[in-house]
Amino acid sequence: MDLELYQEVALTRNFPEYQLQEGDIATLIDFVPHPNGGETGCVLEVFNAVGESINVVTVPISAIKKLTSHEILSSRKLINL
């Protein structure tokens, strides 16, 4: 996967511990090697619909994908913030 820092990416699965769902958009801000040689982690900054930073999370690289021109953005309510 050809990922670059500071590009927007989409989650490919849910992360209930972060209140994030598959399809949510975040900005890739860093790559983190696994301490035991496992899957690389990706540090993501999550923004609300008006551009305010609401969280920074780390997820496995397999849990994100590049955005494509065949997708459309949408909005949803974030609960418990």
PDB file of N, CA, C and O in Angstrom:
ATOM      1  N   MET A   1       0.856  -1.174   0.000  1.00  0.00           N
ATOM      2  CA  MET A   1       0.000   0.000   0.000  1.00  0.00           C
ATOM      3  C   MET A   1       0.900   1.235   0.000  1.00  0.00           C
ATOM      4  O   MET A   1       1.858   1.314   0.770  1.00  0.00           O
ATOM      5  N   ASP A   2       0.592   2.178  -0.852  1.00  0.00           N
ATOM      6  CA  ASP A   2       1.399   3.384  -1.010  1.00  0.00           C
ATOM      7  C   ASP A   2       0.807   4.528  -0.187  1.00  0.00           C
ATOM      8  O   ASP A   2       0.084   5.372  -0.716  1.00  0.00           O
ATOM      9  N   LEU A   3       1.116   4.549   1.097  1.00  0.00           N
ATOM     10  CA  LEU A   3       0.586   5.578   1.992  1.00  0.00           C
ATOM     11  C   LEU A   3       1.633   6.655   2.234  1.00  0.00           C
ATOM     12  O   LEU A   3       2.824   6.364   2.343  1.00  0.00           O
ATOM     13  N   GLU A   4       1.176   7.905   2.317  1.00  0.00           N
ATOM     14  CA  GLU A   4       2.065   9.023   2.582  1.00  0.00           C
ATOM     15  C   GLU A   4       1.599   9.766   3.833  1.00  0.00           C
ATOM     16  O   GLU A   4       0.406   9.832   4.130  1.00  0.00           O
ATOM     17  N   LEU A   5       2.563  10.317   4.551  1.00  0.00           N
ATOM     18  CA  LEU A   5       2.218  11.097   5.730  1.00  0.00           C
ATOM     19  C   LEU A   5       1.343  12.286   5.349  1.00  0.00           C
ATOM     20  O   LEU A   5       1.508  12.876   4.281  1.00  0.00           O
ATOM     21  N   TYR A   6       0.432  12.620   6.212  1.00  0.00           N
ATOM     22  CA  TYR A   6      -0.483  13.768   6.121  1.00  0.00           C
ATOM     23  C   TYR A   6      -1.560  13.620   5.051  1.00  0.00           C
ATOM     24  O   TYR A   6      -2.232  14.594   4.710  1.00  0.00           O
ATOM     25  N   GLN A   7      -1.730  12.419   4.523  1.00  0.00           N
ATOM     26  CA  GLN A   7      -2.846  12.211   3.609  1.00  0.00           C
ATOM     27  C   GLN A   7      -4.042  11.704   4.418  1.00  0.00           C
ATOM     28  O   GLN A   7      -3.884  11.108   5.484  1.00  0.00           O
ATOM     29  N   GLU A   8      -5.227  11.954   3.891  1.00  0.00           N
ATOM     30  CA  GLU A   8      -6.430  11.446   4.527  1.00  0.00           C
ATOM     31  C   GLU A   8      -6.611   9.987   4.132  1.00  0.00           C
ATOM     32  O   GLU A   8      -6.389   9.604   2.984  1.00  0.00           O
ATOM     33  N   VAL A   9      -7.017   9.185   5.106  1.00  0.00           N
ATOM     34  CA  VAL A   9      -7.250   7.763   4.901  1.00  0.00           C
ATOM     35  C   VAL A   9      -8.594   7.396   5.519  1.00  0.00           C
ATOM     36  O   VAL A   9      -9.152   8.154   6.313  1.00  0.00           O
ATOM     37  N   ALA A  10      -9.103   6.236   5.150  1.00  0.00           N
ATOM     38  CA  ALA A  10     -10.363   5.739   5.718  1.00  0.00           C
ATOM     39  C   ALA A  10     -10.088   4.478   6.517  1.00  0.00           C
ATOM     40  O   ALA A  10      -9.228   3.675   6.156  1.00  0.00           O
ATOM     41  N   LEU A  11     -10.821   4.315   7.599  1.00  0.00           N
ATOM     42  CA  LEU A  11     -10.726   3.092   8.388  1.00  0.00           C
ATOM     43  C   LEU A  11     -11.431   1.953   7.662  1.00  0.00           C
ATOM     44  O   LEU A  11     -12.459   2.166   7.018  1.00  0.00           O
ATOM     45  N   THR A  12     -10.889   0.763   7.762  1.00  0.00           N
ATOM     46  CA  THR A  12     -11.499  -0.406   7.134  1.00  0.00           C
ATOM     47  C   THR A  12     -12.204  -1.306   8.136  1.00  0.00           C
ATOM     48  O   THR A  12     -12.739  -2.354   7.775  1.00  0.00           O
ATOM     49  N   ARG A  13     -12.201  -0.889   9.395  1.00  0.00           N
ATOM     50  CA  ARG A  13     -12.935  -1.634  10.428  1.00  0.00           C
ATOM     51  C   ARG A  13     -13.261  -0.700  11.594  1.00  0.00           C
ATOM     52  O   ARG A  13     -12.751   0.417  11.683  1.00  0.00           O
ATOM     53  N   ASN A  14     -14.113  -1.185  12.471  1.00  0.00           N
ATOM     54  CA  ASN A  14     -14.550  -0.402  13.631  1.00  0.00           C
ATOM     55  C   ASN A  14     -13.513  -0.447  14.749  1.00  0.00           C
ATOM     56  O   ASN A  14     -12.817  -1.446  14.934  1.00  0.00           O
ATOM     57  N   PHE A  15     -13.425   0.656  15.490  1.00  0.00           N
ATOM     58  CA  PHE A  15     -12.608   0.739  16.697  1.00  0.00           C
ATOM     59  C   PHE A  15     -13.478   1.346  17.799  1.00  0.00           C
ATOM     60  O   PHE A  15     -13.377   2.538  18.086  1.00  0.00           O
ATOM     61  N   PRO A  16     -14.339   0.519  18.419  1.00  0.00           N
ATOM     62  CA  PRO A  16     -15.261   1.037  19.430  1.00  0.00           C
ATOM     63  C   PRO A  16     -14.545   1.694  20.609  1.00  0.00           C
ATOM     64  O   PRO A  16     -15.098   2.597  21.238  1.00  0.00           O
ATOM     65  N   GLU A  17     -13.337   1.258  20.914  1.00  0.00           N
ATOM     66  CA  GLU A  17     -12.604   1.862  22.028  1.00  0.00           C
ATOM     67  C   GLU A  17     -12.266   3.320  21.765  1.00  0.00           C
ATOM     68  O   GLU A  17     -12.020   4.081  22.700  1.00  0.00           O
ATOM     69  N   TYR A  18     -12.253   3.717  20.477  1.00  0.00           N
ATOM     70  CA  TYR A  18     -12.013   5.108  20.088  1.00  0.00           C
ATOM     71  C   TYR A  18     -13.278   5.787  19.564  1.00  0.00           C
ATOM     72  O   TYR A  18     -13.230   6.948  19.157  1.00  0.00           O
ATOM     73  N   GLN A  19     -14.410   5.075  19.569  1.00  0.00           N
ATOM     74  CA  GLN A  19     -15.672   5.563  18.995  1.00  0.00           C
ATOM     75  C   GLN A  19     -15.531   5.833  17.499  1.00  0.00           C
ATOM     76  O   GLN A  19     -16.141   6.766  16.975  1.00  0.00           O
ATOM     77  N   LEU A  20     -14.733   5.024  16.816  1.00  0.00           N
ATOM     78  CA  LEU A  20     -14.535   5.170  15.372  1.00  0.00           C
ATOM     79  C   LEU A  20     -15.139   3.979  14.655  1.00  0.00           C
ATOM     80  O   LEU A  20     -15.148   2.860  15.166  1.00  0.00           O
ATOM     81  N   GLN A  21     -15.652   4.249  13.441  1.00  0.00           N
ATOM     82  CA  GLN A  21     -16.307   3.215  12.658  1.00  0.00           C
ATOM     83  C   GLN A  21     -15.654   3.073  11.291  1.00  0.00           C
ATOM     84  O   GLN A  21     -15.000   3.990  10.794  1.00  0.00           O
ATOM     85  N   GLU A  22     -15.847   1.908  10.702  1.00  0.00           N
ATOM     86  CA  GLU A  22     -15.379   1.668   9.340  1.00  0.00           C
ATOM     87  C   GLU A  22     -15.878   2.802   8.447  1.00  0.00           C
ATOM     88  O   GLU A  22     -17.051   3.173   8.503  1.00  0.00           O
ATOM     89  N   GLY A  23     -14.996   3.343   7.633  1.00  0.00           N
ATOM     90  CA  GLY A  23     -15.358   4.435   6.737  1.00  0.00           C
ATOM     91  C   GLY A  23     -15.035   5.811   7.278  1.00  0.00           C
ATOM     92  O   GLY A  23     -15.010   6.776   6.514  1.00  0.00           O
ATOM     93  N   ASP A  24     -14.785   5.933   8.587  1.00  0.00           N
ATOM     94  CA  ASP A  24     -14.406   7.234   9.143  1.00  0.00           C
ATOM     95  C   ASP A  24     -13.076   7.678   8.528  1.00  0.00           C
ATOM     96  O   ASP A  24     -12.209   6.857   8.226  1.00  0.00           O
ATOM     97  N   ILE A  25     -12.937   8.977   8.353  1.00  0.00           N
ATOM     98  CA  ILE A  25     -11.758   9.572   7.720  1.00  0.00           C
ATOM     99  C   ILE A  25     -10.844  10.154   8.799  1.00  0.00           C
ATOM    100  O   ILE A  25     -11.310  10.754   9.768  1.00  0.00           O
ATOM    101  N   ALA A  26      -9.535   9.968   8.615  1.00  0.00           N
ATOM    102  CA  ALA A  26      -8.544  10.520   9.534  1.00  0.00           C
ATOM    103  C   ALA A  26      -7.316  10.910   8.728  1.00  0.00           C
ATOM    104  O   ALA A  26      -7.196  10.551   7.557  1.00  0.00           O
ATOM    105  N   THR A  27      -6.409  11.640   9.351  1.00  0.00           N
ATOM    106  CA  THR A  27      -5.161  12.043   8.705  1.00  0.00           C
ATOM    107  C   THR A  27      -4.020  11.200   9.257  1.00  0.00           C
ATOM    108  O   THR A  27      -3.840  11.103  10.471  1.00  0.00           O
ATOM    109  N   LEU A  28      -3.257  10.596   8.364  1.00  0.00           N
ATOM    110  CA  LEU A  28      -2.109   9.779   8.748  1.00  0.00           C
ATOM    111  C   LEU A  28      -0.963  10.696   9.144  1.00  0.00           C
ATOM    112  O   LEU A  28      -0.482  11.480   8.326  1.00  0.00           O
ATOM    113  N   ILE A  29      -0.519  10.600  10.404  1.00  0.00           N
ATOM    114  CA  ILE A  29       0.537  11.514  10.849  1.00  0.00           C
ATOM    115  C   ILE A  29       1.856  10.824  11.192  1.00  0.00           C
ATOM    116  O   ILE A  29       2.872  11.497  11.364  1.00  0.00           O
ATOM    117  N   ASP A  30       1.858   9.482  11.297  1.00  0.00           N
ATOM    118  CA  ASP A  30       3.125   8.803  11.561  1.00  0.00           C
ATOM    119  C   ASP A  30       2.967   7.300  11.393  1.00  0.00           C
ATOM    120  O   ASP A  30       1.861   6.763  11.461  1.00  0.00           O
ATOM    121  N   PHE A  31       4.100   6.630  11.173  1.00  0.00           N
ATOM    122  CA  PHE A  31       4.176   5.178  11.159  1.00  0.00           C
ATOM    123  C   PHE A  31       4.947   4.753  12.402  1.00  0.00           C
ATOM    124  O   PHE A  31       5.927   5.396  12.780  1.00  0.00           O
ATOM    125  N   VAL A  32       4.502   3.663  13.042  1.00  0.00           N
ATOM    126  CA  VAL A  32       5.148   3.191  14.258  1.00  0.00           C
ATOM    127  C   VAL A  32       5.489   1.715  14.082  1.00  0.00           C
ATOM    128  O   VAL A  32       4.590   0.892  13.904  1.00  0.00           O
ATOM    129  N   PRO A  33       6.785   1.365  14.129  1.00  0.00           N
ATOM    130  CA  PRO A  33       7.130  -0.056  14.017  1.00  0.00           C
ATOM    131  C   PRO A  33       6.666  -0.822  15.258  1.00  0.00           C
ATOM    132  O   PRO A  33       6.705  -0.302  16.373  1.00  0.00           O
ATOM    133  N   HIS A  34       6.236  -2.043  15.049  1.00  0.00           N
ATOM    134  CA  HIS A  34       5.830  -2.899  16.168  1.00  0.00           C
ATOM    135  C   HIS A  34       7.086  -3.287  16.939  1.00  0.00           C
ATOM    136  O   HIS A  34       8.091  -3.642  16.322  1.00  0.00           O
ATOM    137  N   PRO A  35       7.060  -3.230  18.272  1.00  0.00           N
ATOM    138  CA  PRO A  35       8.267  -3.510  19.053  1.00  0.00           C
ATOM    139  C   PRO A  35       8.769  -4.953  18.923  1.00  0.00           C
ATOM    140  O   PRO A  35       9.943  -5.223  19.178  1.00  0.00           O
ATOM    141  N   ASN A  36       7.894  -5.876  18.529  1.00  0.00           N
ATOM    142  CA  ASN A  36       8.288  -7.284  18.405  1.00  0.00           C
ATOM    143  C   ASN A  36       8.280  -7.767  16.961  1.00  0.00           C
ATOM    144  O   ASN A  36       8.214  -8.970  16.707  1.00  0.00           O
ATOM    145  N   GLY A  37       8.347  -6.833  16.012  1.00  0.00           N
ATOM    146  CA  GLY A  37       8.387  -7.207  14.602  1.00  0.00           C
ATOM    147  C   GLY A  37       7.047  -7.511  13.980  1.00  0.00           C
ATOM    148  O   GLY A  37       6.993  -8.024  12.862  1.00  0.00           O
ATOM    149  N   GLY A  38       5.969  -7.214  14.666  1.00  0.00           N
ATOM    150  CA  GLY A  38       4.630  -7.440  14.125  1.00  0.00           C
ATOM    151  C   GLY A  38       4.220  -6.348  13.153  1.00  0.00           C
ATOM    152  O   GLY A  38       5.063  -5.653  12.586  1.00  0.00           O
ATOM    153  N   GLU A  39       2.942  -6.211  12.974  1.00  0.00           N
ATOM    154  CA  GLU A  39       2.387  -5.268  12.002  1.00  0.00           C
ATOM    155  C   GLU A  39       2.689  -3.808  12.377  1.00  0.00           C
ATOM    156  O   GLU A  39       2.572  -3.418  13.538  1.00  0.00           O
ATOM    157  N   THR A  40       3.068  -3.031  11.396  1.00  0.00           N
ATOM    158  CA  THR A  40       3.325  -1.607  11.585  1.00  0.00           C
ATOM    159  C   THR A  40       2.052  -0.913  12.045  1.00  0.00           C
ATOM    160  O   THR A  40       0.957  -1.237  11.585  1.00  0.00           O
ATOM    161  N   GLY A  41       2.202   0.034  12.946  1.00  0.00           N
ATOM    162  CA  GLY A  41       1.078   0.843  13.397  1.00  0.00           C
ATOM    163  C   GLY A  41       1.050   2.172  12.673  1.00  0.00           C
ATOM    164  O   GLY A  41       2.075   2.639  12.176  1.00  0.00           O
ATOM    165  N   CYS A  42      -0.111   2.776  12.613  1.00  0.00           N
ATOM    166  CA  CYS A  42      -0.282   4.090  11.998  1.00  0.00           C
ATOM    167  C   CYS A  42      -0.923   5.024  13.019  1.00  0.00           C
ATOM    168  O   CYS A  42      -1.964   4.712  13.597  1.00  0.00           O
ATOM    169  N   VAL A  43      -0.291   6.161  13.228  1.00  0.00           N
ATOM    170  CA  VAL A  43      -0.846   7.177  14.116  1.00  0.00           C
ATOM    171  C   VAL A  43      -1.745   8.066  13.266  1.00  0.00           C
ATOM    172  O   VAL A  43      -1.313   8.615  12.252  1.00  0.00           O
ATOM    173  N   LEU A  44      -2.984   8.202  13.685  1.00  0.00           N
ATOM    174  CA  LEU A  44      -3.981   8.976  12.956  1.00  0.00           C
ATOM    175  C   LEU A  44      -4.491  10.112  13.813  1.00  0.00           C
ATOM    176  O   LEU A  44      -4.692   9.950  15.017  1.00  0.00           O
ATOM    177  N   GLU A  45      -4.703  11.269  13.190  1.00  0.00           N
ATOM    178  CA  GLU A  45      -5.390  12.359  13.873  1.00  0.00           C
ATOM    179  C   GLU A  45      -6.804  12.414  13.311  1.00  0.00           C
ATOM    180  O   GLU A  45      -7.007  12.443  12.098  1.00  0.00           O
ATOM    181  N   VAL A  46      -7.773  12.427  14.213  1.00  0.00           N
ATOM    182  CA  VAL A  46      -9.180  12.415  13.834  1.00  0.00           C
ATOM    183  C   VAL A  46      -9.746  13.807  14.082  1.00  0.00           C
ATOM    184  O   VAL A  46      -9.516  14.410  15.131  1.00  0.00           O
ATOM    185  N   PHE A  47     -10.486  14.302  13.105  1.00  0.00           N
ATOM    186  CA  PHE A  47     -11.091  15.631  13.182  1.00  0.00           C
ATOM    187  C   PHE A  47     -12.604  15.503  13.123  1.00  0.00           C
ATOM    188  O   PHE A  47     -13.138  14.554  12.549  1.00  0.00           O
ATOM    189  N   ASN A  48     -13.295  16.477  13.728  1.00  0.00           N
ATOM    190  CA  ASN A  48     -14.749  16.509  13.578  1.00  0.00           C
ATOM    191  C   ASN A  48     -15.095  17.186  12.247  1.00  0.00           C
ATOM    192  O   ASN A  48     -14.202  17.567  11.489  1.00  0.00           O
ATOM    193  N   ALA A  49     -16.369  17.331  11.975  1.00  0.00           N
ATOM    194  CA  ALA A  49     -16.819  17.843  10.678  1.00  0.00           C
ATOM    195  C   ALA A  49     -16.422  19.290  10.415  1.00  0.00           C
ATOM    196  O   ALA A  49     -16.415  19.719   9.261  1.00  0.00           O
ATOM    197  N   VAL A  50     -16.091  20.060  11.464  1.00  0.00           N
ATOM    198  CA  VAL A  50     -15.703  21.454  11.270  1.00  0.00           C
ATOM    199  C   VAL A  50     -14.190  21.652  11.390  1.00  0.00           C
ATOM    200  O   VAL A  50     -13.713  22.783  11.480  1.00  0.00           O
ATOM    201  N   GLY A  51     -13.432  20.535  11.391  1.00  0.00           N
ATOM    202  CA  GLY A  51     -11.982  20.620  11.345  1.00  0.00           C
ATOM    203  C   GLY A  51     -11.259  20.712  12.668  1.00  0.00           C
ATOM    204  O   GLY A  51     -10.061  20.994  12.697  1.00  0.00           O
ATOM    205  N   GLU A  52     -11.964  20.479  13.773  1.00  0.00           N
ATOM    206  CA  GLU A  52     -11.328  20.500  15.091  1.00  0.00           C
ATOM    207  C   GLU A  52     -10.778  19.111  15.403  1.00  0.00           C
ATOM    208  O   GLU A  52     -11.467  18.108  15.221  1.00  0.00           O
ATOM    209  N   SER A  53      -9.546  19.060  15.870  1.00  0.00           N
ATOM    210  CA  SER A  53      -8.934  17.788  16.252  1.00  0.00           C
ATOM    211  C   SER A  53      -9.651  17.228  17.472  1.00  0.00           C
ATOM    212  O   SER A  53      -9.819  17.929  18.470  1.00  0.00           O
ATOM    213  N   ILE A  54     -10.077  15.962  17.398  1.00  0.00           N
ATOM    214  CA  ILE A  54     -10.799  15.372  18.520  1.00  0.00           C
ATOM    215  C   ILE A  54     -10.081  14.170  19.128  1.00  0.00           C
ATOM    216  O   ILE A  54     -10.411  13.760  20.241  1.00  0.00           O
ATOM    217  N   ASN A  55      -9.103  13.596  18.420  1.00  0.00           N
ATOM    218  CA  ASN A  55      -8.401  12.447  18.974  1.00  0.00           C
ATOM    219  C   ASN A  55      -7.175  12.126  18.131  1.00  0.00           C
ATOM    220  O   ASN A  55      -7.127  12.432  16.939  1.00  0.00           O
ATOM    221  N   VAL A  56      -6.191  11.510  18.762  1.00  0.00           N
ATOM    222  CA  VAL A  56      -5.045  10.930  18.071  1.00  0.00           C
ATOM    223  C   VAL A  56      -5.003   9.478  18.513  1.00  0.00           C
ATOM    224  O   VAL A  56      -4.954   9.189  19.709  1.00  0.00           O
ATOM    225  N   VAL A  57      -5.021   8.553  17.542  1.00  0.00           N
ATOM    226  CA  VAL A  57      -5.099   7.131  17.830  1.00  0.00           C
ATOM    227  C   VAL A  57      -4.048   6.381  17.024  1.00  0.00           C
ATOM    228  O   VAL A  57      -3.538   6.888  16.025  1.00  0.00           O
ATOM    229  N   THR A  58      -3.734   5.179  17.464  1.00  0.00           N
ATOM    230  CA  THR A  58      -2.841   4.299  16.710  1.00  0.00           C
ATOM    231  C   THR A  58      -3.603   3.037  16.345  1.00  0.00           C
ATOM    232  O   THR A  58      -4.219   2.397  17.197  1.00  0.00           O
ATOM    233  N   VAL A  59      -3.551   2.686  15.054  1.00  0.00           N
ATOM    234  CA  VAL A  59      -4.233   1.493  14.551  1.00  0.00           C
ATOM    235  C   VAL A  59      -3.260   0.715  13.669  1.00  0.00           C
ATOM    236  O   VAL A  59      -2.280   1.285  13.190  1.00  0.00           O
ATOM    237  N   PRO A  60      -3.511  -0.577  13.446  1.00  0.00           N
ATOM    238  CA  PRO A  60      -2.654  -1.344  12.543  1.00  0.00           C
ATOM    239  C   PRO A  60      -2.771  -0.818  11.112  1.00  0.00           C
ATOM    240  O   PRO A  60      -3.821  -0.317  10.711  1.00  0.00           O
ATOM    241  N   ILE A  61      -1.693  -0.936  10.353  1.00  0.00           N
ATOM    242  CA  ILE A  61      -1.696  -0.442   8.976  1.00  0.00           C
ATOM    243  C   ILE A  61      -2.762  -1.140   8.131  1.00  0.00           C
ATOM    244  O   ILE A  61      -3.272  -0.557   7.175  1.00  0.00           O
ATOM    245  N   SER A  62      -3.100  -2.380   8.474  1.00  0.00           N
ATOM    246  CA  SER A  62      -4.131  -3.111   7.720  1.00  0.00           C
ATOM    247  C   SER A  62      -5.531  -2.552   7.956  1.00  0.00           C
ATOM    248  O   SER A  62      -6.473  -2.948   7.269  1.00  0.00           O
ATOM    249  N   ALA A  63      -5.684  -1.637   8.914  1.00  0.00           N
ATOM    250  CA  ALA A  63      -6.998  -1.085   9.254  1.00  0.00           C
ATOM    251  C   ALA A  63      -7.291   0.237   8.560  1.00  0.00           C
ATOM    252  O   ALA A  63      -8.297   0.885   8.851  1.00  0.00           O
ATOM    253  N   ILE A  64      -6.401   0.647   7.626  1.00  0.00           N
ATOM    254  CA  ILE A  64      -6.646   1.890   6.890  1.00  0.00           C
ATOM    255  C   ILE A  64      -6.454   1.660   5.399  1.00  0.00           C
ATOM    256  O   ILE A  64      -5.804   0.705   4.972  1.00  0.00           O
ATOM    257  N   LYS A  65      -7.038   2.563   4.620  1.00  0.00           N
ATOM    258  CA  LYS A  65      -6.850   2.509   3.165  1.00  0.00           C
ATOM    259  C   LYS A  65      -6.864   3.918   2.600  1.00  0.00           C
ATOM    260  O   LYS A  65      -7.395   4.848   3.207  1.00  0.00           O
ATOM    261  N   LYS A  66      -6.268   4.053   1.427  1.00  0.00           N
ATOM    262  CA  LYS A  66      -6.290   5.333   0.727  1.00  0.00           C
ATOM    263  C   LYS A  66      -7.703   5.632   0.260  1.00  0.00           C
ATOM    264  O   LYS A  66      -8.479   4.716  -0.013  1.00  0.00           O
ATOM    265  N   LEU A  67      -8.036   6.900   0.168  1.00  0.00           N
ATOM    266  CA  LEU A  67      -9.318   7.313  -0.398  1.00  0.00           C
ATOM    267  C   LEU A  67      -9.231   7.238  -1.919  1.00  0.00           C
ATOM    268  O   LEU A  67      -8.156   7.403  -2.495  1.00  0.00           O
ATOM    269  N   THR A  68     -10.368   6.988  -2.563  1.00  0.00           N
ATOM    270  CA  THR A  68     -10.414   6.939  -4.020  1.00  0.00           C
ATOM    271  C   THR A  68     -11.496   7.869  -4.551  1.00  0.00           C
ATOM    272  O   THR A  68     -12.339   8.353  -3.796  1.00  0.00           O
ATOM    273  N   SER A  69     -11.463   8.109  -5.835  1.00  0.00           N
ATOM    274  CA  SER A  69     -12.463   8.979  -6.462  1.00  0.00           C
ATOM    275  C   SER A  69     -13.825   8.297  -6.565  1.00  0.00           C
ATOM    276  O   SER A  69     -14.806   8.934  -6.951  1.00  0.00           O
ATOM    277  N   HIS A  70     -13.897   7.025  -6.229  1.00  0.00           N
ATOM    278  CA  HIS A  70     -15.164   6.285  -6.293  1.00  0.00           C
ATOM    279  C   HIS A  70     -15.873   6.242  -4.946  1.00  0.00           C
ATOM    280  O   HIS A  70     -16.783   5.438  -4.747  1.00  0.00           O
ATOM    281  N   GLU A  71     -15.456   7.112  -4.016  1.00  0.00           N
ATOM    282  CA  GLU A  71     -16.061   7.156  -2.690  1.00  0.00           C
ATOM    283  C   GLU A  71     -16.644   8.543  -2.447  1.00  0.00           C
ATOM    284  O   GLU A  71     -16.260   9.519  -3.092  1.00  0.00           O
ATOM    285  N   ILE A  72     -17.575   8.609  -1.507  1.00  0.00           N
ATOM    286  CA  ILE A  72     -18.200   9.876  -1.154  1.00  0.00           C
ATOM    287  C   ILE A  72     -18.102  10.060   0.360  1.00  0.00           C
ATOM    288  O   ILE A  72     -18.236   9.094   1.111  1.00  0.00           O
ATOM    289  N   LEU A  73     -17.871  11.283   0.805  1.00  0.00           N
ATOM    290  CA  LEU A  73     -17.802  11.574   2.233  1.00  0.00           C
ATOM    291  C   LEU A  73     -19.210  11.740   2.795  1.00  0.00           C
ATOM    292  O   LEU A  73     -20.126  12.169   2.093  1.00  0.00           O
ATOM    293  N   SER A  74     -19.367  11.396   4.067  1.00  0.00           N
ATOM    294  CA  SER A  74     -20.652  11.582   4.751  1.00  0.00           C
ATOM    295  C   SER A  74     -20.368  12.005   6.189  1.00  0.00           C
ATOM    296  O   SER A  74     -19.210  12.109   6.593  1.00  0.00           O
ATOM    297  N   SER A  75     -21.416  12.247   6.951  1.00  0.00           N
ATOM    298  CA  SER A  75     -21.215  12.616   8.349  1.00  0.00           C
ATOM    299  C   SER A  75     -22.105  11.753   9.229  1.00  0.00           C
ATOM    300  O   SER A  75     -23.121  11.213   8.792  1.00  0.00           O
ATOM    301  N   ARG A  76     -21.685  11.642  10.488  1.00  0.00           N
ATOM    302  CA  ARG A  76     -22.461  10.912  11.497  1.00  0.00           C
ATOM    303  C   ARG A  76     -22.197  11.581  12.834  1.00  0.00           C
ATOM    304  O   ARG A  76     -21.209  12.295  13.000  1.00  0.00           O
ATOM    305  N   LYS A  77     -23.081  11.344  13.777  1.00  0.00           N
ATOM    306  CA  LYS A  77     -22.897  11.928  15.117  1.00  0.00           C
ATOM    307  C   LYS A  77     -21.902  11.086  15.894  1.00  0.00           C
ATOM    308  O   LYS A  77     -21.921   9.856  15.840  1.00  0.00           O
ATOM    309  N   LEU A  78     -21.032  11.777  16.619  1.00  0.00           N
ATOM    310  CA  LEU A  78     -20.095  11.117  17.511  1.00  0.00           C
ATOM    311  C   LEU A  78     -20.692  11.147  18.903  1.00  0.00           C
ATOM    312  O   LEU A  78     -20.980  12.218  19.437  1.00  0.00           O
ATOM    313  N   ILE A  79     -20.876   9.998  19.483  1.00  0.00           N
ATOM    314  CA  ILE A  79     -21.520   9.874  20.781  1.00  0.00           C
ATOM    315  C   ILE A  79     -20.468   9.958  21.885  1.00  0.00           C
ATOM    316  O   ILE A  79     -19.329   9.529  21.699  1.00  0.00           O
ATOM    317  N   ASN A  80     -20.851  10.507  23.024  1.00  0.00           N
ATOM    318  CA  ASN A  80     -20.020  10.542  24.236  1.00  0.00           C
ATOM    319  C   ASN A  80     -18.798  11.442  24.121  1.00  0.00           C
ATOM    320  O   ASN A  80     -17.747  11.115  24.672  1.00  0.00           O
ATOM    321  N   LEU A  81     -18.904  12.528  23.443  1.00  0.00           N
ATOM    322  CA  LEU A  81     -17.784  13.479  23.424  1.00  0.00           C
ATOM    323  C   LEU A  81     -18.122  14.700  24.200  1.00  0.00           C
ATOM    324  O   LEU A  81     -17.305  15.614  24.300  1.00  0.00           O
TER     325      LEU A  81
END
